[in-house]
Amino acid sequence: MAKVTLMGLLNVKSTPYFIEAENLEELMKKLTLEDDVLTVERLKSCVIMVNGKPVDLLPEFVKIPLKEDDEVLFIRPIAGG
């Protein structure tokens, strides 16, 4: 089961979540069932890290397999000034 933490504007509920999923795509779909505010597109726009390594810029990153005890972090980019 992957440990999932949402940072920034995505932190709509207390995290972490613990979700069983075969890959990031399945994990994102399951996360959207946890909270109405979350969408797959919104999650894909985040910086996504698996076990401390950024993966969101890799081709086909949604197909990255997840293993037991993986830690996934979604960081919503913000802008301001």
PyMOL commands that set and color helices and strands:
alter all, ss='L'
color gray80, all
select helices_A, chain A and resi 8-10+24-34+40-44+61-63
alter helices_A, ss='H'
color red, helices_A
select strands_A, chain A and resi 2-7+17-19+47-50+53-54+71-75
alter strands_A, ss='S'
color yellow, strands_A
deselect
rebuild
show_as cartoon
